[in-house]
Amino acid sequence: MIKVSEEAKKKIFVLMTEEGFNATADYVRVGVKSGGCSGLSYELTFDNNQAEGDKVFEDNDVKIVVDKRSVLYLAGTILEYSGGLNGKGFVFNNPNAQRTCGCGESFSL
């Protein structure tokens, strides 16, 4: 469903620990909401609960929860982390996105 690169995993584990989450037991919540310059934008948070209807995935030792509405938009996405000079942060490589904005935080289908 959603793949997690090694660099993203490392950063997720650091951030979860800093924010008081257990990186081996808690979840990264990934979702899609309306908004952004291309129509849809990504959400990325930490959570220690599953909601009814959530889909649970695990890749590269990272537990991921996705609400059922967002699953269709995120199928096949790779979550990466870029720490280079051109910007720093999580990057969604989404094969379903037909158009993305310049900052990569929103997309359209």
Protein Blocks (a to p, Z undefined) as FASTA:
>chain_A
ZZcdfklmmmmmmmmmmnopafklmccdddddeedjkopacdddddfbdcehiacddeeh
iacdddfklmmmmgoiacdddfbfnbgcdddddfkbmbdcfkopaccZZ
